[in-house]
Amino acid sequence: MSVLLFNVNHYFSGMNDFGWLSILPPVLAIILALKTRMVYISLVAGIWLGWLIISDWNLLQGTIATLEGFVTVFKNPSNTRTIMFSAMVGALLIFIQYSGGVNGFIRLIDRVLQKLEKRGKGHSRVVVGLMAQLTGIMLFIETSISALTVGTLYRPIFDRLKIPREKLAYIADSSSAPAAVLIPFNAWGAFIMGLLMAQGLERPFSVLLSAMVFNYYPMITILIVSMVIITRKDIGPMAGAERRTRETGKLLNDGARPMVSDEITSCKMKEGITPRAFNMIIPLATMVVMMIVSLAYTGWKEVEAYEGFMDHLARALGHGSGSSAVLYAVTTSILVSGILYRAQGLMKVRKIVELILKGISELMPLALLMMLAFSISHVCNTLGTGTYVASITEGWLSPSLLPAIVFILSAFIAFSTGTSWGTFAIMLSIAVPMARMHGYETFLVVAATMGGGVFGDHCSPISDTTIISSMASASDHIDHVRTQLPYALLAGLLTALIYLVLGYIMV
């Protein structure tokens, strides 16, 4: 109890100024993850070091505080709902595989591919790659659903065409968050608008729409992904992965550790049934539709009554709970799937329950990783990691450099903490007042903050979206980070240069 009281008092008393020590936990987690490829141990080590610092280097108190920190994750309803979603989506994935839905969808794609084979195999790779990217963009409602759907759905097709798993993880990761941050009609938009309202902006939605035009990192990222797919030209470690698969047929590096076993992502359908694409399309469509419905439902009472149903609906979507929406959506989709498959005689109730439990157990590693990601984010917040990193540049920041510096600083904070949302919360409270002070257009620094957060998230091995992309694609997590990094750095460099030019033009 004394440990908990110490942590709570230390956190809320405003004395949690740990200075340069605050960056040690995320740095340790990142270095260990890159060095050992053991993400779980790396995160736990970073979390333990953080609580050790908070506990004044008392080993006993730091260790106990680490365990209590894991428990604290579940005290946040949003965290708990997200972790539950991460586990329950395994049931949905195994459902659509067992029912033959994935195989049916693959057959539809194969018909297209067979026509393209006459023109060369390159066309098949291009079409499948673009389809995977388009699927990720269309599922902009929620990044987790986007990455999980793209990785799980297209993995068998990518394997058949001898496309490395790293490429699939890259496409899934680089089409989910960029689309979500560009299209504000989701939980991302609601969160950012809430932060803008906290800064006293009277028209946050208008500012958010204006920021979309200047949010260059996600635009450039999506463009680079398209160019990589169409030209089939790769750089850095991704080129090596493509060469490995082309010469040896190996989809993974020797010694690679996929996030989950191939069993959960392979097409193990029930014997003796006819594969039907609608057995996959209906559950996934249900999940997407219910995501929108749930956002509207959870946000309906959060906004005042406006003239016209559509106006109220649009505002309700912006205030809905993203974590509640994904949980309600995947639960409804599982129920619809069970009814659909039972009506076709594909499985009985006992088998439905068995598959649900099997699917959840297969994705428990993902749920554990989500818990660790939330836990290290909590430690970084308690230590004031993001605030410290932001404060060390605040004094020398030049007005002309503001957009570029805000972008780079947001990227560094997101990279260090593994969370773009936490970065938004930290940086918008700093960037918006600074923009006002220097007479800047607010939407420009808002765009720089949003893009920087996603950029850092793409580069960080402790990011939850990066972890999910690796898991869904059955790829080695560190290999995914390594192969994606050059593309992310290229997009980040181009974005920083654009903001640097705009800084001098619009000052």
PLY file of the C-alpha trace (Angstrom):
ply
format ascii 1.0
element vertex 507
property float x
property float y
property float z
element edge 506
property int vertex1
property int vertex2
end_header
0.00 0.00 0.00
2.85 2.38 0.82
4.28 1.78 -2.62
1.00 2.68 -4.28
0.57 5.76 -2.13
4.10 6.83 -3.03
3.44 6.43 -6.74
0.08 8.19 -6.65
1.37 11.09 -4.57
4.46 11.39 -6.73
2.38 11.45 -9.89
-0.29 13.91 -8.85
1.83 16.21 -6.71
3.43 17.74 -9.79
6.89 16.64 -8.60
7.37 13.94 -11.23
10.24 15.87 -12.88
12.78 13.12 -13.41
14.70 14.97 -16.13
16.92 12.88 -18.39
16.15 9.75 -16.36
12.63 9.80 -17.85
13.92 8.74 -21.27
15.85 5.70 -20.00
12.93 3.19 -19.82
11.73 3.57 -23.43
15.32 3.74 -24.69
16.17 0.52 -22.83
13.07 -1.22 -24.22
13.89 -0.12 -27.77
17.58 -1.14 -27.59
16.78 -4.54 -26.07
14.03 -5.17 -28.62
16.37 -4.40 -31.53
19.26 -6.37 -29.99
17.53 -9.48 -28.65
14.36 -9.65 -30.82
12.54 -10.57 -27.59
9.83 -7.92 -27.44
8.11 -9.21 -24.29
11.26 -9.21 -22.16
12.34 -5.85 -23.60
9.06 -4.18 -22.65
9.06 -5.71 -19.17
12.66 -4.52 -18.63
11.76 -0.98 -19.68
8.68 -0.96 -17.46
10.61 -2.30 -14.47
13.35 0.32 -14.91
10.71 3.05 -15.05
9.08 2.01 -11.79
12.53 1.55 -10.24
13.32 5.19 -11.02
9.94 6.32 -9.68
10.57 4.31 -6.49
13.91 6.06 -5.84
15.87 2.97 -6.96
14.39 0.77 -4.24
14.48 -2.74 -5.79
11.63 -4.15 -3.70
9.33 -1.17 -4.16
10.18 -0.92 -7.85
9.41 -4.58 -8.48
6.11 -4.46 -6.56
5.18 -1.23 -8.34
5.84 -2.95 -11.69
3.36 -5.70 -10.86
0.82 -3.19 -9.59
1.39 -1.19 -12.78
0.22 -4.17 -14.83
-2.93 -4.31 -12.70
-3.45 -0.57 -13.13
-3.68 -1.05 -16.90
-7.00 -2.83 -16.41
-8.36 -0.07 -14.18
-8.69 2.01 -17.33
-11.90 0.82 -19.10
-10.56 1.89 -22.50
-7.41 -0.22 -22.07
-9.43 -3.22 -20.90
-11.82 -3.00 -23.84
-8.93 -2.78 -26.30
-7.19 -5.81 -24.77
-10.46 -7.77 -24.85
-10.90 -6.82 -28.50
-7.35 -7.99 -29.28
-8.13 -11.42 -27.83
-11.69 -11.77 -29.16
-10.72 -10.93 -32.71
-8.91 -14.28 -32.71
-12.30 -16.00 -32.48
-13.54 -14.08 -35.51
-10.42 -14.92 -37.51
-10.65 -18.62 -36.81
-14.40 -18.54 -37.59
-13.97 -17.18 -41.09
-11.15 -19.65 -41.76
-13.02 -22.74 -40.51
-16.17 -21.79 -42.47
-14.28 -21.60 -45.75
-14.84 -17.86 -46.03
-11.16 -17.03 -46.52
-10.74 -19.80 -49.09
-13.82 -18.56 -50.93
-12.46 -15.03 -51.04
-9.09 -16.32 -52.25
-10.84 -18.18 -55.06
-12.43 -14.93 -56.19
-9.04 -13.26 -56.27
-7.52 -16.26 -58.02
-9.95 -15.83 -60.90
-8.60 -12.35 -61.41
-5.03 -13.54 -60.99
-5.43 -16.31 -63.57
-6.35 -13.72 -66.17
-3.38 -11.62 -65.17
-0.95 -14.54 -65.25
-1.11 -14.45 -69.03
0.45 -10.98 -68.87
3.13 -11.98 -66.38
3.39 -12.72 -62.69
4.34 -9.15 -61.93
0.80 -8.05 -62.65
-0.54 -10.48 -60.05
1.79 -9.12 -57.40
0.85 -5.55 -58.24
-2.90 -6.19 -58.18
-2.80 -8.12 -54.90
-0.57 -5.53 -53.28
-2.85 -2.67 -54.33
-5.90 -4.60 -53.15
-4.28 -5.11 -49.74
-3.46 -1.41 -49.50
-6.96 -0.37 -50.59
-8.50 -2.72 -48.00
-6.39 -1.13 -45.26
-7.42 2.38 -46.33
-11.11 1.52 -46.55
-11.04 0.23 -42.97
-9.99 3.66 -41.68
-12.57 3.40 -38.90
-10.08 1.62 -36.62
-6.36 0.92 -37.12
-6.43 -2.40 -35.27
-9.23 -3.76 -37.47
-7.43 -2.48 -40.57
-4.06 -4.07 -39.79
-5.57 -7.33 -38.53
-7.83 -7.71 -41.57
-5.15 -6.95 -44.15
-2.53 -9.16 -42.51
-4.77 -12.14 -41.88
-6.76 -11.99 -45.11
-3.94 -11.50 -47.59
-1.23 -13.63 -46.00
-2.18 -16.85 -47.85
-2.25 -14.96 -51.16
1.08 -13.23 -50.51
2.61 -16.60 -49.52
1.37 -18.17 -52.74
2.90 -15.40 -54.83
6.17 -15.67 -52.85
5.97 -12.19 -51.38
7.87 -11.92 -48.07
5.89 -11.53 -44.87
7.77 -8.29 -44.16
6.19 -6.72 -47.25
2.69 -7.65 -46.08
3.36 -6.23 -42.60
4.65 -3.02 -44.20
1.55 -2.61 -46.36
-0.78 -3.35 -43.41
1.03 -0.94 -41.07
1.48 1.86 -43.61
-2.12 1.90 -44.78
-3.90 1.71 -41.41
-2.76 4.64 -39.25
-2.13 7.00 -42.21
-5.71 6.49 -43.43
-7.13 6.81 -39.91
-5.35 10.10 -39.22
-6.29 11.55 -42.63
-10.00 10.72 -42.41
-11.25 12.17 -39.11
-14.59 10.32 -38.91
-13.34 7.84 -36.33
-11.99 7.65 -32.78
-8.76 9.36 -33.87
-10.69 12.42 -35.02
-12.76 12.47 -31.85
-9.66 12.30 -29.66
-7.85 15.08 -31.49
-10.94 17.31 -31.51
-11.22 16.82 -27.76
-7.62 17.93 -27.32
-8.22 20.99 -29.52
-11.31 21.89 -27.51
-9.19 21.69 -24.35
-6.95 24.35 -25.91
-9.94 26.69 -26.22
-10.53 26.33 -29.96
-14.16 27.09 -30.76
-14.26 25.19 -34.06
-12.04 22.13 -33.58
-13.60 20.16 -36.44
-12.90 22.99 -38.86
-9.27 23.13 -37.67
-9.00 19.35 -38.07
-10.33 19.48 -41.64
-7.90 22.28 -42.50
-5.04 20.30 -40.97
-5.79 17.34 -43.27
-4.58 19.35 -46.27
-1.18 19.93 -44.58
-0.81 16.47 -43.02
1.89 15.37 -45.47
3.46 12.36 -43.77
0.48 10.00 -44.15
-0.09 11.25 -47.71
3.54 10.62 -48.68
3.54 7.26 -46.88
0.49 6.03 -48.80
2.05 7.30 -52.04
5.35 5.52 -51.34
3.53 2.25 -50.59
1.69 2.52 -53.91
4.92 3.25 -55.80
6.72 0.32 -54.14
3.89 -2.02 -55.10
3.57 -0.77 -58.70
7.29 -0.41 -59.54
8.39 -3.44 -57.50
11.47 -1.47 -56.50
12.55 -1.87 -52.88
15.27 -0.31 -50.76
17.30 -1.38 -47.75
16.39 -4.53 -45.80
13.12 -4.93 -47.75
15.12 -5.44 -50.93
17.07 -8.14 -49.12
13.82 -9.80 -47.97
12.49 -9.81 -51.53
15.78 -11.27 -52.79
15.71 -13.95 -50.08
12.19 -15.03 -50.98
12.90 -14.95 -54.71
16.09 -17.01 -54.46
15.27 -19.43 -51.63
11.48 -19.33 -51.37
11.73 -18.50 -47.66
9.03 -16.11 -46.50
10.89 -15.36 -43.24
14.52 -14.92 -42.22
16.36 -17.83 -40.64
15.85 -17.55 -36.89
12.80 -15.30 -37.29
10.19 -15.39 -34.54
6.69 -14.77 -35.95
4.35 -13.00 -33.54
1.87 -15.90 -33.72
1.88 -19.39 -35.19
0.82 -19.93 -38.77
-2.17 -21.91 -37.48
-4.18 -18.84 -36.54
-3.46 -17.16 -39.88
-3.68 -20.15 -42.18
-6.76 -21.29 -44.03
-7.78 -24.34 -41.98
-11.36 -24.79 -43.11
-13.75 -27.61 -42.29
-13.41 -30.59 -44.61
-16.17 -31.37 -47.08
-17.68 -27.87 -47.40
-17.83 -25.51 -50.34
-15.75 -22.36 -49.81
-17.98 -19.29 -49.98
-16.64 -15.76 -49.95
-19.73 -14.39 -48.20
-18.82 -16.40 -45.10
-15.94 -13.97 -44.72
-17.45 -10.85 -46.23
-20.59 -10.82 -44.05
-18.74 -11.05 -40.69
-16.18 -8.40 -41.71
-18.87 -6.12 -43.13
-20.82 -6.57 -39.90
-17.79 -5.52 -37.89
-17.22 -2.38 -39.99
-20.89 -1.37 -39.94
-21.18 -2.01 -36.21
-18.06 0.08 -35.67
-19.88 3.07 -37.17
-23.12 2.29 -35.34
-21.30 1.88 -32.03
-19.42 5.15 -32.46
-22.73 6.91 -33.07
-24.39 5.16 -30.13
-21.62 5.92 -27.63
-21.34 9.52 -28.79
-25.05 10.31 -29.24
-25.63 11.65 -25.75
-22.26 13.38 -25.66
-23.34 16.13 -28.03
-26.17 18.61 -27.87
-29.19 18.20 -30.11
-28.67 19.81 -33.52
-31.02 20.53 -36.33
-31.29 17.54 -38.61
-30.51 13.90 -37.96
-27.41 13.80 -40.19
-25.83 16.76 -38.43
-26.34 15.15 -35.03
-25.06 11.81 -36.37
-21.87 13.37 -37.75
-21.11 15.04 -34.42
-21.96 11.87 -32.48
-19.47 9.87 -34.57
-16.81 12.38 -33.64
-17.50 11.98 -29.90
-17.94 8.20 -29.80
-15.74 5.84 -27.79
-13.30 4.06 -30.08
-12.45 1.31 -27.58
-16.14 0.60 -26.91
-16.92 0.62 -30.62
-14.28 -1.99 -31.56
-15.35 -4.27 -28.69
-19.05 -4.02 -29.57
-18.23 -4.48 -33.26
-16.16 -7.65 -32.89
-18.67 -9.14 -30.40
-21.57 -8.54 -32.80
-19.56 -9.96 -35.69
-18.84 -13.15 -33.73
-22.55 -13.56 -32.90
-23.56 -12.98 -36.54
-20.90 -15.44 -37.69
-22.11 -18.11 -35.27
-25.72 -17.73 -36.42
-24.70 -17.69 -40.10
-22.57 -20.82 -39.86
-25.08 -22.65 -37.67
-27.84 -21.91 -40.20
-25.69 -23.46 -42.94
-25.02 -26.53 -40.82
-21.27 -25.85 -40.79
-20.96 -26.15 -37.03
-23.01 -26.83 -33.93
-23.14 -24.73 -30.78
-20.51 -26.88 -29.05
-18.12 -26.35 -31.98
-18.83 -22.62 -32.00
-17.84 -22.34 -28.34
-14.78 -24.51 -28.95
-13.60 -22.29 -31.81
-14.21 -19.11 -29.82
-12.02 -20.39 -26.99
-9.38 -21.62 -29.41
-9.28 -18.29 -31.26
-9.00 -16.30 -28.05
-6.21 -18.54 -26.76
-4.27 -18.16 -30.03
-4.26 -14.37 -29.71
-3.46 -14.18 -26.00
0.15 -13.24 -26.90
-1.24 -10.17 -28.67
-3.39 -9.28 -25.67
-0.30 -9.60 -23.44
1.68 -7.33 -25.75
-1.12 -4.77 -25.71
-1.06 -4.82 -21.91
2.71 -4.26 -21.91
2.40 -1.45 -24.46
-0.21 0.30 -22.30
1.93 -0.28 -19.22
5.09 1.29 -20.65
3.00 4.21 -21.89
1.72 4.69 -18.32
5.27 4.59 -16.97
6.41 7.19 -19.51
3.49 9.43 -18.57
4.30 9.09 -14.89
7.94 9.91 -15.52
6.99 12.82 -17.77
9.08 11.47 -20.67
7.22 13.33 -23.40
7.00 16.58 -21.45
10.74 16.51 -20.74
11.65 15.88 -24.37
9.37 18.72 -25.47
10.61 21.13 -22.81
14.31 20.87 -23.73
13.59 22.46 -27.12
10.91 24.96 -26.15
13.37 27.73 -25.18
15.37 27.89 -28.43
12.59 27.20 -30.93
12.59 29.67 -33.85
9.19 30.73 -35.29
10.26 29.82 -38.83
11.31 26.35 -37.68
8.13 25.73 -35.69
6.30 23.34 -38.08
9.41 21.25 -38.83
10.52 21.11 -35.19
7.01 20.21 -34.00
6.96 17.37 -36.56
10.39 16.04 -35.56
9.74 16.39 -31.84
6.37 14.64 -32.14
8.07 11.83 -34.04
10.74 11.43 -31.35
8.20 11.36 -28.54
6.06 8.79 -30.38
9.16 6.70 -31.11
10.27 6.81 -27.47
6.86 6.10 -25.95
5.36 3.88 -28.66
2.10 5.83 -28.75
0.89 8.42 -31.23
-2.16 9.27 -29.10
0.00 10.09 -26.10
2.14 12.22 -28.38
-0.91 14.15 -29.57
-1.93 14.85 -25.98
1.54 16.14 -25.07
2.43 18.10 -28.18
-0.89 19.79 -28.93
-0.84 21.36 -25.48
2.55 22.87 -26.39
2.29 23.48 -30.14
-1.11 25.23 -30.22
-0.17 27.94 -27.65
3.17 28.46 -29.41
1.42 28.86 -32.76
-0.83 31.51 -31.26
2.14 33.28 -29.67
4.00 33.50 -32.98
0.90 34.28 -35.07
0.95 30.94 -36.88
-2.03 29.25 -38.43
-3.09 26.66 -35.85
-3.97 23.98 -38.39
-0.34 23.84 -39.63
1.13 22.82 -36.28
-1.83 20.49 -35.68
-1.01 18.73 -38.96
2.69 18.57 -38.03
1.84 17.04 -34.66
-0.47 14.42 -36.16
1.95 13.43 -38.91
4.90 13.35 -36.54
3.03 11.10 -34.13
2.29 8.57 -36.87
5.87 8.82 -38.20
7.38 8.00 -34.81
4.82 5.25 -34.32
5.91 3.62 -37.59
9.56 3.62 -36.51
9.05 2.39 -32.94
9.36 -1.32 -32.09
7.23 -0.78 -28.96
4.26 0.70 -30.88
1.01 -1.23 -30.51
0.01 -0.72 -34.17
3.43 -1.92 -35.33
3.10 -4.97 -33.09
-0.40 -5.73 -34.40
0.80 -5.46 -38.02
3.60 -7.95 -37.33
1.23 -10.31 -35.56
-1.47 -10.24 -38.23
1.08 -10.89 -40.98
2.78 -13.70 -39.01
6.05 -11.80 -39.46
9.03 -11.41 -37.18
8.40 -8.15 -35.37
11.94 -6.74 -35.50
12.26 -7.71 -39.17
9.08 -5.73 -39.82
10.50 -2.70 -38.02
13.82 -2.94 -39.89
12.28 -3.32 -43.34
9.70 -0.57 -42.82
12.16 1.93 -41.32
13.82 3.16 -44.57
10.45 3.95 -46.15
9.24 5.70 -43.01
12.47 7.72 -42.78
12.16 8.72 -46.44
8.58 9.91 -45.95
9.58 11.64 -42.71
12.52 13.44 -44.35
10.40 14.69 -47.24
7.71 15.86 -44.80
10.23 17.70 -42.62
11.64 19.50 -45.67
8.15 20.56 -46.74
7.39 21.92 -43.27
10.74 23.71 -43.24
9.87 25.50 -46.49
6.33 26.28 -45.32
7.75 27.65 -42.08
9.61 30.38 -43.93
6.80 31.02 -46.42
3.92 31.25 -43.92
5.73 32.94 -41.02
0 1
1 2
2 3
3 4
4 5
5 6
6 7
7 8
8 9
9 10
10 11
11 12
12 13
13 14
14 15
15 16
16 17
17 18
18 19
19 20
20 21
21 22
22 23
23 24
24 25
25 26
26 27
27 28
28 29
29 30
30 31
31 32
32 33
33 34
34 35
35 36
36 37
37 38
38 39
39 40
40 41
41 42
42 43
43 44
44 45
45 46
46 47
47 48
48 49
49 50
50 51
51 52
52 53
53 54
54 55
55 56
56 57
57 58
58 59
59 60
60 61
61 62
62 63
63 64
64 65
65 66
66 67
67 68
68 69
69 70
70 71
71 72
72 73
73 74
74 75
75 76
76 77
77 78
78 79
79 80
80 81
81 82
82 83
83 84
84 85
85 86
86 87
87 88
88 89
89 90
90 91
91 92
92 93
93 94
94 95
95 96
96 97
97 98
98 99
99 100
100 101
101 102
102 103
103 104
104 105
105 106
106 107
107 108
108 109
109 110
110 111
111 112
112 113
113 114
114 115
115 116
116 117
117 118
118 119
119 120
120 121
121 122
122 123
123 124
124 125
125 126
126 127
127 128
128 129
129 130
130 131
131 132
132 133
133 134
134 135
135 136
136 137
137 138
138 139
139 140
140 141
141 142
142 143
143 144
144 145
145 146
146 147
147 148
148 149
149 150
150 151
151 152
152 153
153 154
154 155
155 156
156 157
157 158
158 159
159 160
160 161
161 162
162 163
163 164
164 165
165 166
166 167
167 168
168 169
169 170
170 171
171 172
172 173
173 174
174 175
175 176
176 177
177 178
178 179
179 180
180 181
181 182
182 183
183 184
184 185
185 186
186 187
187 188
188 189
189 190
190 191
191 192
192 193
193 194
194 195
195 196
196 197
197 198
198 199
199 200
200 201
201 202
202 203
203 204
204 205
205 206
206 207
207 208
208 209
209 210
210 211
211 212
212 213
213 214
214 215
215 216
216 217
217 218
218 219
219 220
220 221
221 222
222 223
223 224
224 225
225 226
226 227
227 228
228 229
229 230
230 231
231 232
232 233
233 234
234 235
235 236
236 237
237 238
238 239
239 240
240 241
241 242
242 243
243 244
244 245
245 246
246 247
247 248
248 249
249 250
250 251
251 252
252 253
253 254
254 255
255 256
256 257
257 258
258 259
259 260
260 261
261 262
262 263
263 264
264 265
265 266
266 267
267 268
268 269
269 270
270 271
271 272
272 273
273 274
274 275
275 276
276 277
277 278
278 279
279 280
280 281
281 282
282 283
283 284
284 285
285 286
286 287
287 288
288 289
289 290
290 291
291 292
292 293
293 294
294 295
295 296
296 297
297 298
298 299
299 300
300 301
301 302
302 303
303 304
304 305
305 306
306 307
307 308
308 309
309 310
310 311
311 312
312 313
313 314
314 315
315 316
316 317
317 318
318 319
319 320
320 321
321 322
322 323
323 324
324 325
325 326
326 327
327 328
328 329
329 330
330 331
331 332
332 333
333 334
334 335
335 336
336 337
337 338
338 339
339 340
340 341
341 342
342 343
343 344
344 345
345 346
346 347
347 348
348 349
349 350
350 351
351 352
352 353
353 354
354 355
355 356
356 357
357 358
358 359
359 360
360 361
361 362
362 363
363 364
364 365
365 366
366 367
367 368
368 369
369 370
370 371
371 372
372 373
373 374
374 375
375 376
376 377
377 378
378 379
379 380
380 381
381 382
382 383
383 384
384 385
385 386
386 387
387 388
388 389
389 390
390 391
391 392
392 393
393 394
394 395
395 396
396 397
397 398
398 399
399 400
400 401
401 402
402 403
403 404
404 405
405 406
406 407
407 408
408 409
409 410
410 411
411 412
412 413
413 414
414 415
415 416
416 417
417 418
418 419
419 420
420 421
421 422
422 423
423 424
424 425
425 426
426 427
427 428
428 429
429 430
430 431
431 432
432 433
433 434
434 435
435 436
436 437
437 438
438 439
439 440
440 441
441 442
442 443
443 444
444 445
445 446
446 447
447 448
448 449
449 450
450 451
451 452
452 453
453 454
454 455
455 456
456 457
457 458
458 459
459 460
460 461
461 462
462 463
463 464
464 465
465 466
466 467
467 468
468 469
469 470
470 471
471 472
472 473
473 474
474 475
475 476
476 477
477 478
478 479
479 480
480 481
481 482
482 483
483 484
484 485
485 486
486 487
487 488
488 489
489 490
490 491
491 492
492 493
493 494
494 495
495 496
496 497
497 498
498 499
499 500
500 501
501 502
502 503
503 504
504 505
505 506
